[in-house]
Amino acid sequence: MLCERCGKEIHKNVSCGYCNKKICYSCLKSSKRVTKVEKAFICKDCWSNMKKRKKYKSLIGE
């Protein structure tokens, strides 16, 4: 499988919660636990978009 952001070959991917791209861990900017089971991920492209970053930072959990 290929990373949709950088094109690198990956075996385990995560999905950005804001653009829904399948990304590798090097393209992942930040992640946080929202609930005991659920985690939120944001990629480096969405991190540069201030509306998406503000939405990510306002999530409950740390």
C-alpha positions as CSV (number, residue, x, y, z in Angstrom):
1,M,0.0,0.0,0.0
2,L,1.2,3.5,-0.7
3,C,1.0,6.6,1.4
4,E,-1.4,9.1,-0.2
5,R,0.6,12.1,0.9
6,C,4.2,11.2,0.1
7,G,3.9,8.1,-2.0
8,K,6.1,5.9,0.2
9,E,5.5,2.2,0.5
10,I,3.8,1.5,3.9
11,H,2.6,-1.6,5.7
12,K,0.5,0.0,8.5
13,N,-1.4,3.2,7.8
14,V,-3.5,5.6,9.7
15,S,-6.3,7.7,8.3
16,C,-6.3,11.5,8.8
17,G,-9.6,12.5,10.4
18,Y,-9.9,15.7,8.4
19,C,-8.9,14.8,4.8
20,N,-9.4,11.0,5.1
21,K,-6.1,10.3,3.4
22,K,-4.3,7.0,4.3
23,I,-0.9,8.3,5.5
24,C,2.3,6.8,7.0
25,Y,3.6,7.7,10.4
26,S,6.2,10.1,9.0
27,C,3.4,12.2,7.5
28,L,1.4,12.2,10.7
29,K,1.7,15.5,12.6
30,S,-0.2,14.7,15.8
31,S,-2.5,12.2,17.4
32,K,-4.5,12.3,20.6
33,R,-6.9,10.0,22.5
34,V,-10.4,11.3,22.4
35,T,-12.0,8.5,24.4
36,K,-10.6,5.2,25.8
37,V,-11.1,3.5,22.4
38,E,-11.0,6.3,19.8
39,K,-7.9,8.3,18.7
40,A,-7.8,11.4,16.5
41,F,-5.1,11.8,13.8
42,I,-4.1,14.9,11.8
43,C,-1.6,15.0,8.9
44,K,0.9,17.6,8.2
45,D,-1.2,19.1,5.3
46,C,-4.2,19.6,7.5
47,W,-2.1,21.0,10.3
48,S,-1.2,24.0,8.1
49,N,-5.0,24.7,7.6
50,M,-5.9,26.8,10.7
51,K,-9.6,25.9,10.6
52,K,-8.8,22.1,10.7
53,R,-6.1,22.6,13.3
54,K,-8.5,24.6,15.6
55,K,-11.1,21.8,15.2
56,Y,-8.5,19.2,16.2
57,K,-7.2,21.2,19.2
58,S,-10.8,21.7,20.5
59,L,-11.4,17.9,20.9
60,I,-11.8,16.6,24.4
61,G,-9.0,14.5,25.7
62,E,-5.2,14.8,25.8
